[in-house]
C-alpha cells in the first residue's frame, strides 16, 4: 500500500531530480533571510547542480542561531507573518517558528 505511489515508486534518477528541484526552491527562499543570504552567498545563484553539492553546506552553530533570534532568519517581512510559535523546550532556551501568510491553511488571518 502506498500513500503517494507515483512518488514512492519513482526511479532513482527522477527522485534525485525532484529532490534537487525542491532543494533549490528551498535555498532560493532561504536567501531572502538576512542570515542565509550571507551563509548561502558562496553557492551559485542558480542553485545546486547535484545533490552532492549539498556536502559543502554546514549547519550553523547554536551561537549563530541564538544571535539571529528571533527575526534574523525570516524570509518574509514581519508584516507578512501571521503566526509566531515559541517554546522554551526542556532546556529553557527559546525555540521558535513562524508561518507566513498563505503558506498553510492554518496560516490564515
N, C-alpha and C positions, 0 to 999 in steps of 0.2 A: 504494500500500500504506500502511496506517495501523497505528499501534500501538494507539491508542485512537480509533477512528473517531468515536464519539459526541462525544468531546471536541474532536478536531481539526477537525471539520466543523460545530460548533455555530454558530448565528447570533451575530453580534457582540453584540447586546443580552444574550443568555443568557450569553455568555462573560464579559462585564463583570459581570453579576450573580454569577456563580461566583467571579470574581476578588475582588470586593468581599466576598463571604461569607468566603472563605478569608483575605483580608487582615484582616478584623475579628476572626476567630478567632485569628490570629497576634498581633494587637495586644492582645487580651484576655489571652493567655498571657504576653506580654511585660510587661504591667502587674504581674505577680507578682514581677518583678525589682525590687530596690531602685532601681537606676539608672533603668530605664524607667518605673517608677511616677512618678518625678519628671518625666522627659522627656515622657511622654505625658499628663501631668495637664492640659495645655492642650487636649487633644482631648475631644470629647464622650464620656462614659462609655459610651454606647450604641454607639459606633463611628463610622466614617466613613459618610457618606451617599452620596457619589460617589467614584469613583476620582480625580477631580480634587482632592479634599480632601487627597490624599497630597502634593500640591505644597508644603503648609505644613510638612511634616516635613523636618528636616535630619539628615544623618549626623553622629554625634558626632565631634569632633576626636580625633586619636590620643591626645592627652594625657588626655582623658576616659576613653578605653578603657584606657589604662595604669593610671589611678587605680583603676578598678574591678577590675583584675586581682588575684587570679584568681576571686573568688567574687561580686563585686558585680553580675554580670549573670545569676546563676542564677534560674530561675523556679520551682525546687523547692528544698526543704530539702536541705542537703548529705547528710543521711542517705538521701535517695532517689536520689542519683547512684550509678550502678553502674560508670561508666567516665569517666575524665578523660584526654583526649588533649592533649598539649602538644608543641609544636615550636618550635624557635628560628628556623626558616626559614633563609633565606640571609643575613639581616642580624644574627642573634644576638639579636633581640628576641623574647621569648616570644609564642607564639600558642597558643590552647587551645580546646577544646570539650568539652562534657560530654554524657552520654547518661543521661536519667532512666529509671528502671526502667519497663518496659512500653511503651516508645516504639518499639522496634525489636527484631527477632529477635536481633540481636547484643547487645542491652542486657540480656539475661537474666543473672542471677547463677548 
